[in-house]
């Protein structure tokens, strides 16, 4: 019972962070589970399904607001989902064999992804300003504007390739679907407005994390009791964070989140 309340509290804490900043699902949940003592494959697999469930409502909201570019989302998914399925086979081979080196590789890779995520969030606004050159456009339902003046098919190819990269990152670390996915979209479509980037990123994150999570589940690498406990805590946490977030300066909250991700990343990369 004590363990259950600890897990519910962890879910509430991460949900609160998500509500405050809009970031933090995979980036915070997997490190917390590792610090509690869960093996890396179990922590990652459980967190992937947790992320899929908690982001579902966001897809519906952004779709109603016409913030989702479904064509770009489909291109990302066409790259990320097949790669994700392939890498769950790799996970099955090494994780079920209880390979200690594989556990260490997963943990180190997670640390690298956390550091990268913290840097993306840190410099996100500067990157956006440089890429947009002071201009924004309304949501697009094709895949234009093109990638820095290249023909439209080049933009499609780049979206597909970067989707593959994102599929690897998310499947092996449960990190990157949010912040890094948004950075990829800003890079490829610099004239999109922020709501289109966020909406398209969330719409892509749900099927990617769901497919990857189901792959871990099929391999017996998801703790269902843990998953339910986290969901029980996260839903009220997200609600509270969303309503309290307006009381805190955005720079302060972003600074706290960046510091937490950077410290966790350095710990798992260098010290763990």
Beta strands, then each sheet from edge to edge (+ up, - down):
end
